Amino acid sequence: MQRLFSRFHSLSRLPFRSIRATMSDTVAAAAAVATTNTTNTTTPTTDTTTATTMPRKLEGYEFFEKTLGSPRFILAPMVDASEQAWRILTRRYGAHACYTPMFHARLFSDPQNGHKYRADQWSTDENDRPTIVQFCANDPDILLRAAKLVEHECDAVDLNLGCPQHIAKRGFYGSYLQDEWELIEKMVSTLHRELAVPVTVKIRVFTDVEKTIRYAKMIEKAGAQLLTVHGRLREQKGHHTGLADWDKIKAVKQALKIPVIANGNILYYDDVQRCIDYTGVDGVMTAEGALYNPAIFMDRKMPPCTWEMAKEYLEIVRDYTPKLRHGIIKGHLFKVMHSSLPHHKDLRERLGKASTWQESYDVVLQLRDRLEEDRKRIGEEHLSGQPDEKGIRQYGHWRCQPNIRPPLPEGYGKKKDKKNKNQEQDKENNEKKRDNEDSAEHSKEEVA
Ligand SMILES: Cc1cc2nc3c(=O)[nH]c(=O)nc-3n(C[C@H](O)[C@H](O)[C@H](O)COP(=O)(O)O)c2cc1C
């Protein structure tokens, strides 16, 4: 813990110099590729003439250390949630590197409407580093077209092979590509060959650990320079999310030469070090943990107050990304204040109805006053993080804390399966029909 803490301190001073240095390498490399591509469209960038003039692209641990600054604490890619404002907030509270939300490569790079999609979804600036931009895709050329649009504004481009949502099934991307090894190999190797910045990949695991290792090695061989392993199966989603399998992450880490990031089961700061000790990974990524406590990557005696984080986030939005969709802002406010709002239902209702930044800010300020009163009245002696019998730490409702969902009632699912067997069968048939339509009509698919 001490080692990790001092590492955080030294990193927070160090990487900027090294990142800046390697960023200029990267920019120069990008410029070289751009020049090559515009002046000689018939010559591939792997041509020996260009290869000798192009600065060397950093790979594996060199990329991890020099460009990314050996990040241990990593904010996960999250649709509608790891946008620039949230990245700024989590970096202030200890995140060493951040992923953007997943962007849909075809929509992002669409020649007609791509600019609208990009204006709505993507923003960054020179302080927003290190950042890895994530795409979903199922076509190497389209993925490359999208990645080229951001290669000068990020440190790497990530391919999402983990999304388990139904929309990913319909759009044929994310974890629904995990049996399409040839296609994955082509997408990764294309970016590795053609992009100025390294390509990274995020996967889920298979039931069979050996297959998971073969899969990870295939991705490494294709040219990925960093792999994130979310230790859950594709089927582990919604009510069936369950625990991530750190043993499988450990097995992948032992089998690969490139850096490996673990993802899954991080509720508290201490879990990060536990995960590193158990799996041997190079860094740990969290999504939900950081949504409910943006300071999860800080070794603090007590987590921050919910209203403090909400207020700071809103001020970041005002100062840096004032055009951010209010739906995204409210999504964050409800999550970061989830422990507080049930205690002040009138304010929860007002927040639900708020449609402007100012309305949301007013709710947060009022909540601050109420929560401060609660804190004085209730006190914190018996709420200073003592774990209960399930290991859940006890904090006052004014403090950020993980959202622990109650276990499902005994027999949940089985009963439903029996009762709704016919309905389920119909649903399955409809899904199959829709999937067939979708694969015939890829250009019309949509993304969340
Ligand atoms: C709101 C939300 C949005 C997400 N969007 C993405 C995404 O865009 N790309 C991706 O690879 N994973 C996405 N995920 C999955 C997370 O990156 C992560 O793999 C998963 O939540 C498990 O990590 P956790 O246990 O720390 O939450 C999302 C998760 C959440 C909660």
The ligand as a Tripos MOL2 file, in Angstrom:
@<TRIPOS>MOLECULE
LIG
   31    33     1     0     0
SMALL
NO_CHARGES

@<TRIPOS>ATOM
      1 C1        -22.0540    3.1280  -17.7380 C.3       1 LIG1
      2 C2        -21.1190    2.1210  -18.3310 C.ar      1 LIG1
      3 C3        -20.7500    2.2420  -19.6660 C.ar      1 LIG1
      4 C4        -19.8480    1.3310  -20.2340 C.ar      1 LIG1
      5 N1        -19.4070    1.5140  -21.5190 N.ar      1 LIG1
      6 C5        -18.3700    0.7690  -22.0000 C.ar      1 LIG1
      7 C6        -17.7080    1.1230  -23.1960 C.ar      1 LIG1
      8 O1        -18.0100    2.1260  -23.8390 O.2       1 LIG1
      9 N2        -16.6920    0.3100  -23.6190 N.ar      1 LIG1
     10 C7        -16.2830   -0.7860  -22.9160 C.ar      1 LIG1
     11 O2        -15.3460   -1.4650  -23.3280 O.2       1 LIG1
     12 N3        -16.8820   -1.1110  -21.7560 N.ar      1 LIG1
     13 C8        -17.8910   -0.3430  -21.2750 C.ar      1 LIG1
     14 N4        -18.4210   -0.6170  -20.0420 N.ar      1 LIG1
     15 C9        -17.8670   -1.7360  -19.2690 C.3       1 LIG1
     16 C10       -16.7300   -1.2380  -18.3640 C.3       1 LIG1
     17 O3        -15.7000   -0.6210  -19.0980 O.3       1 LIG1
     18 C11       -16.1640   -2.3840  -17.5300 C.3       1 LIG1
     19 O4        -15.5740   -3.3270  -18.3770 O.3       1 LIG1
     20 C12       -17.2270   -3.0740  -16.6850 C.3       1 LIG1
     21 O5        -18.1370   -2.1540  -16.1210 O.3       1 LIG1
     22 C13       -16.5740   -3.8730  -15.5540 C.3       1 LIG1
     23 O6        -15.8120   -3.0260  -14.7540 O.3       1 LIG1
     24 P1        -16.3070   -2.5740  -13.2950 P.3       1 LIG1
     25 O7        -16.5530   -3.8520  -12.5350 O.co2     1 LIG1
     26 O8        -15.1940   -1.7630  -12.7470 O.co2     1 LIG1
     27 O9        -17.5640   -1.7820  -13.4700 O.co2     1 LIG1
     28 C14       -19.3450    0.2480  -19.4680 C.ar      1 LIG1
     29 C15       -19.7560    0.1290  -18.1360 C.ar      1 LIG1
     30 C16       -20.6140    1.0500  -17.5640 C.ar      1 LIG1
     31 C17       -20.9890    0.9000  -16.1180 C.3       1 LIG1
@<TRIPOS>BOND
     1     1     2 1
     2     2     3 ar
     3     2    30 ar
     4     3     4 ar
     5     4     5 ar
     6     4    28 ar
     7     5     6 ar
     8     6     7 ar
     9     6    13 1
    10     7     8 2
    11     7     9 ar
    12     9    10 ar
    13    10    11 2
    14    10    12 ar
    15    12    13 ar
    16    13    14 ar
    17    14    15 1
    18    14    28 ar
    19    15    16 1
    20    16    17 1
    21    16    18 1
    22    18    19 1
    23    18    20 1
    24    20    21 1
    25    20    22 1
    26    22    23 1
    27    23    24 1
    28    24    25 2
    29    24    26 1
    30    24    27 1
    31    28    29 ar
    32    29    30 ar
    33    30    31 1
@<TRIPOS>SUBSTRUCTURE
     1 LIG1         1 GROUP 0 **** ****
